[in-house]
Amino acid sequence: MEYTNDLNLPQPIVDAVKNDKYDPGNSDISITSLIDPTQKVALEKKHKDEITKDVSDEIYVLMGKTIHDILEKSDTSLFKEQRLYTVVNDWLISGQFDRININDNSLQDYKISSVWEYIHGIKEERVQQLNCYAQLIRENTDIRIDKLEIIFIFRDWSKSKAKYDKSYPQHQIAVLEVPLWYEEHAKSFIELKVTQHQNAQKSLRSNESLKECTDEERWKDPTKHALMKPGRKKAIKLYDTAEEAEEARKGDKSLEAYIETRNGRPKRCEDYCNVSTFCPQYQNDKTGAN
């Protein structure tokens, strides 16, 4: 990957962003990549020497790594930051968990995140990642895992909002327990994901079309149909189907109401995917939108 510095940021910031010490180990795929969309991982491999990012877009990542490193150095636990391995379908899988709390046998994962993920619901990938780590621990140690916890540290938390909105996180840190899968469920999930990634790599070598990402993988919101009135920016009401919106429009006595279709935005593609430039699915979407 190549980094640009369009804002001419100070060199120490540039160097800190570039100094990524993440090491997936000598494996075919890491848990982090395993839970990613197969198309994304395959395209990252194909275009690894063409991917560019601006340093300014990596500041949140830098902040997360810094906090994570401080927490790791402060933790005197024996069970922290260990990379474990397993073999599935002839592939070597690796994963490195954050820590195990031996007082209650909980596997914990630090996440420096936006408050909005906590408010609107955590991403399914968080649950998948922790459960995959739990399975690696089962296969490599005698430690029993009884529960999974995500330790959220909110990068954009507001004390004033917490004071006046009780639905807002009341503190800048929160511990959230997530479902712990049965062992067979975890093993089946890992085997399925490995097979899917292996198939994607075969397609890549054969110059075949890759399986497209799902709306869920793209973090795409469902299309909504807004009942609107002239001069008003905010919708009167949002509907899941065009039929529901049309029925509501017909029932409006003012005769000025109209329907505005709001297509769901693939947030991952637009803001967080390294290979959206090379992705035929996303580029076709953009062409269709134009």
C-alpha positions as CSV (number, residue, x, y, z in Angstrom):
1,M,0.0,0.0,0.0
2,E,1.2,3.5,-0.8
3,Y,0.4,6.5,1.4
4,T,-0.2,10.1,0.1
5,N,0.0,13.2,2.2
6,D,-2.3,15.7,0.4
7,L,-2.7,17.9,3.5
8,N,1.1,18.1,4.0
9,L,0.8,16.8,7.6
10,P,3.9,16.8,9.8
11,Q,6.3,14.0,9.1
12,P,6.0,12.4,12.6
13,I,2.2,11.8,11.9
14,V,3.0,10.4,8.5
15,D,5.6,8.1,9.9
16,A,3.3,7.0,12.7
17,V,0.6,6.0,10.3
18,K,3.1,4.1,8.1
19,N,4.6,2.3,11.0
20,D,2.0,-0.4,11.1
21,K,3.3,-3.3,13.3
22,Y,0.4,-5.6,12.6
23,D,1.7,-9.0,11.8
24,P,-0.8,-11.8,10.7
25,G,1.8,-14.4,11.3
26,N,2.8,-17.0,8.8
27,S,-0.7,-18.0,7.9
28,D,-2.9,-18.3,4.8
29,I,-5.5,-15.9,6.3
30,S,-6.1,-14.2,9.6
31,I,-9.4,-14.1,11.5
32,T,-9.6,-10.4,10.7
33,S,-9.6,-11.1,6.9
34,L,-11.6,-14.3,7.3
35,I,-14.7,-12.4,8.4
36,D,-14.2,-9.8,5.7
37,P,-16.2,-10.1,2.4
38,T,-14.5,-12.5,0.0
39,Q,-14.6,-10.1,-2.9
40,K,-12.8,-7.4,-0.8
41,V,-10.0,-9.7,0.4
42,A,-9.5,-11.1,-3.1
43,L,-9.3,-7.7,-4.7
44,E,-6.9,-6.5,-1.9
45,K,-4.6,-9.4,-2.8
46,K,-4.8,-8.7,-6.5
47,H,-4.2,-4.9,-6.2
48,K,-2.0,-4.8,-3.1
49,D,0.6,-2.7,-5.0
50,E,-1.9,-0.3,-6.4
51,I,-3.9,0.6,-3.3
52,T,-3.3,4.2,-2.0
53,K,-4.6,5.9,1.1
54,D,-4.1,9.5,2.3
55,V,-2.5,9.8,5.8
56,S,-5.3,12.1,6.9
57,D,-7.9,9.3,6.4
58,E,-5.9,7.1,8.9
59,I,-6.0,9.3,12.0
60,Y,-8.8,7.4,13.7
61,V,-6.9,4.2,13.0
62,L,-3.8,5.7,14.5
63,M,-5.6,6.8,17.6
64,G,-7.1,3.3,18.0
65,K,-3.7,1.7,17.7
66,T,-2.2,4.1,20.2
67,I,-4.8,3.5,22.8
68,H,-4.7,-0.3,22.2
69,D,-0.9,-0.3,22.7
70,I,-1.1,1.6,26.0
71,L,-3.8,-0.8,27.3
72,E,-1.7,-3.8,26.2
73,K,1.4,-2.6,28.0
74,S,-0.6,-1.8,31.1
75,D,-2.1,-5.3,31.3
76,T,-0.1,-7.7,33.5
77,S,-2.4,-10.6,32.7
78,L,-0.8,-13.8,31.5
79,F,-3.5,-14.2,28.9
80,K,-3.2,-11.3,26.5
81,E,-2.2,-10.5,22.9
82,Q,-1.4,-14.1,22.0
83,R,-1.5,-15.3,18.3
84,L,-3.0,-18.7,17.9
85,Y,-3.3,-21.0,14.9
86,T,-5.5,-23.8,13.5
87,V,-5.7,-25.6,10.2
88,V,-8.9,-25.7,8.2
89,N,-9.3,-27.1,4.7
90,D,-5.4,-27.1,4.4
91,W,-5.2,-23.4,5.2
92,L,-3.4,-22.2,8.2
93,I,-5.7,-19.7,10.1
94,S,-4.3,-17.3,12.7
95,G,-5.9,-14.9,15.2
96,Q,-4.7,-12.7,18.0
97,F,-7.1,-11.9,20.9
98,D,-6.8,-8.9,23.2
99,R,-7.2,-10.5,26.7
100,I,-8.9,-13.1,28.8
101,N,-10.2,-12.2,32.2
102,I,-9.5,-15.3,34.3
103,N,-11.8,-14.0,37.1
104,D,-14.9,-14.9,35.1
105,N,-13.4,-16.6,32.0
106,S,-14.5,-13.8,29.7
107,L,-12.8,-13.1,26.4
108,Q,-12.5,-9.4,26.0
109,D,-11.9,-7.2,22.9
110,Y,-11.0,-3.5,22.9
111,K,-12.8,-1.5,20.3
112,I,-12.2,2.3,19.7
113,S,-15.5,3.1,18.1
114,S,-18.1,5.8,17.4
115,V,-21.0,6.1,19.8
116,W,-23.3,5.5,16.9
117,E,-22.3,1.8,16.6
118,Y,-23.3,1.4,20.2
119,I,-26.6,3.3,19.8
120,H,-27.7,1.6,16.5
121,G,-26.3,-1.9,17.3
122,I,-22.9,-3.5,17.0
123,K,-21.7,-4.8,13.6
124,E,-22.2,-8.6,13.2
125,E,-18.5,-8.8,12.3
126,R,-17.6,-8.0,16.0
127,V,-19.6,-11.0,17.2
128,Q,-18.1,-13.2,14.5
129,Q,-14.5,-12.1,15.3
130,L,-14.8,-12.8,19.0
131,N,-16.4,-16.2,18.5
132,C,-13.6,-17.2,16.1
133,Y,-11.0,-16.2,18.7
134,A,-12.9,-18.2,21.2
135,Q,-12.7,-21.3,18.9
136,L,-8.9,-20.8,18.5
137,I,-8.6,-20.7,22.3
138,R,-10.6,-23.9,22.6
139,E,-8.3,-25.7,20.1
140,N,-5.0,-24.4,21.4
141,T,-5.5,-24.2,25.2
142,D,-7.3,-25.7,28.2
143,I,-8.9,-22.4,29.0
144,R,-12.7,-22.4,29.2
145,I,-14.4,-19.3,27.8
146,D,-17.8,-18.6,29.4
147,K,-18.6,-15.2,27.9
148,L,-17.6,-12.6,25.3
149,E,-17.3,-8.9,26.0
150,I,-16.5,-5.9,23.8
151,I,-15.0,-3.0,25.7
152,F,-16.1,0.1,23.7
153,I,-14.0,3.2,24.0
154,F,-15.9,6.0,22.3
155,R,-13.7,8.4,20.3
156,D,-16.5,10.9,19.7
157,W,-18.3,10.8,23.0
158,S,-19.9,14.0,24.3
159,K,-20.4,14.7,28.0
160,S,-23.1,17.3,27.3
161,K,-25.1,14.9,25.2
162,A,-24.9,12.2,27.9
163,K,-26.3,14.7,30.4
164,Y,-29.4,15.5,28.4
165,D,-30.1,12.3,26.5
166,K,-30.5,9.1,28.5
167,S,-30.4,6.9,25.4
168,Y,-26.9,8.2,24.7
169,P,-23.9,6.3,26.3
170,Q,-23.6,7.8,29.8
171,H,-19.8,7.2,29.9
172,Q,-17.0,7.3,27.4
173,I,-16.4,3.6,28.0
174,A,-18.9,0.7,28.0
175,V,-18.7,-3.1,28.3
176,L,-21.1,-5.0,26.2
177,E,-21.6,-8.8,26.3
178,V,-22.2,-10.5,23.0
179,P,-23.6,-14.0,22.3
180,L,-21.2,-16.9,22.7
181,W,-21.7,-19.6,20.0
182,Y,-21.6,-23.3,20.6
183,E,-18.4,-24.9,19.6
184,E,-19.9,-26.7,16.6
185,H,-21.5,-23.4,15.3
186,A,-18.1,-21.7,15.5
187,K,-16.3,-24.5,13.7
188,S,-18.9,-24.6,11.0
189,F,-18.7,-20.8,10.5
190,I,-14.9,-20.9,10.2
191,E,-15.0,-23.8,7.7
192,L,-17.6,-22.1,5.6
193,K,-15.7,-18.8,5.5
194,V,-12.5,-20.6,4.6
195,T,-14.2,-22.4,1.7
196,Q,-15.7,-19.1,0.5
197,H,-12.3,-17.4,0.5
198,Q,-10.6,-20.4,-1.2
199,N,-13.3,-20.3,-3.9
200,A,-12.7,-16.5,-4.4
201,Q,-8.9,-17.1,-4.7
202,K,-9.6,-19.7,-7.4
203,S,-11.8,-17.3,-9.3
204,L,-9.1,-14.7,-9.1
205,R,-6.5,-17.1,-10.5
206,S,-8.9,-18.1,-13.3
207,N,-9.9,-14.5,-14.1
208,E,-13.5,-15.4,-13.3
209,S,-16.1,-13.0,-11.8
210,L,-15.9,-12.7,-8.0
211,K,-19.0,-13.3,-5.8
212,E,-20.5,-9.9,-5.1
213,C,-20.7,-8.5,-1.6
214,T,-24.1,-8.6,0.1
215,D,-25.9,-5.4,1.3
216,E,-25.1,-6.4,4.8
217,E,-21.4,-6.8,4.0
218,R,-21.5,-3.4,2.3
219,W,-23.2,-1.8,5.4
220,K,-26.0,-0.7,3.0
221,D,-29.1,0.7,4.5
222,P,-32.4,-0.4,3.0
223,T,-34.1,1.8,0.4
224,K,-36.8,4.1,2.0
225,H,-39.7,6.0,0.4
226,A,-40.2,9.4,1.9
227,L,-43.6,11.2,2.0
228,M,-42.6,14.8,1.3
229,K,-44.2,18.3,1.0
230,P,-42.9,21.3,-1.0
231,G,-40.6,23.6,1.0
232,R,-40.0,20.9,3.7
233,K,-36.6,19.2,3.9
234,K,-37.6,16.6,6.4
235,A,-39.8,13.7,5.5
236,I,-43.3,13.6,6.9
237,K,-42.8,9.8,7.3
238,L,-40.6,7.1,5.8
239,Y,-42.0,3.9,4.4
240,D,-40.3,0.6,3.5
241,T,-42.2,0.1,0.3
242,A,-43.3,2.4,-2.6
243,E,-46.9,1.0,-2.2
244,E,-47.1,2.1,1.4
245,A,-45.8,5.6,0.5
246,E,-48.3,5.9,-2.4
247,E,-51.2,4.9,-0.2
248,A,-50.2,7.6,2.3
249,R,-49.8,10.2,-0.4
250,K,-53.3,9.4,-1.7
251,G,-54.7,9.9,1.8
252,D,-53.1,13.3,2.2
253,K,-55.8,16.0,1.8
254,S,-53.4,18.8,0.9
255,L,-52.8,17.2,-2.6
256,E,-49.2,18.6,-2.5
257,A,-47.5,15.6,-1.1
258,Y,-45.1,13.7,-3.2
259,I,-42.8,10.6,-2.8
260,E,-39.0,10.8,-2.7
261,T,-37.1,7.5,-3.0
262,R,-34.0,7.4,-0.9
263,N,-31.7,4.6,-2.0
264,G,-29.6,3.0,0.7
265,R,-26.0,4.1,0.8
266,P,-23.2,1.4,0.8
267,K,-21.2,3.1,3.6
268,R,-18.4,0.5,3.6
269,C,-17.9,0.9,-0.1
270,E,-17.9,4.6,-0.1
271,D,-15.9,5.4,3.0
272,Y,-14.1,2.3,4.3
273,C,-13.1,-0.1,1.5
274,N,-9.5,-0.1,0.3
275,V,-10.4,-1.5,-3.1
276,S,-13.7,0.2,-4.1
277,T,-11.8,1.8,-7.0
278,F,-11.1,-1.6,-8.4
279,C,-14.4,-3.2,-7.5
280,P,-16.7,-3.9,-10.5
281,Q,-19.8,-4.1,-8.2
282,Y,-19.3,-0.7,-6.7
283,Q,-18.2,0.9,-10.0
284,N,-21.3,-0.5,-11.7
285,D,-23.4,1.0,-8.9
286,K,-21.9,4.4,-9.4
287,T,-22.5,4.2,-13.1
288,G,-26.1,3.2,-12.6
289,A,-26.6,6.0,-10.1
290,N,-25.4,8.5,-12.7
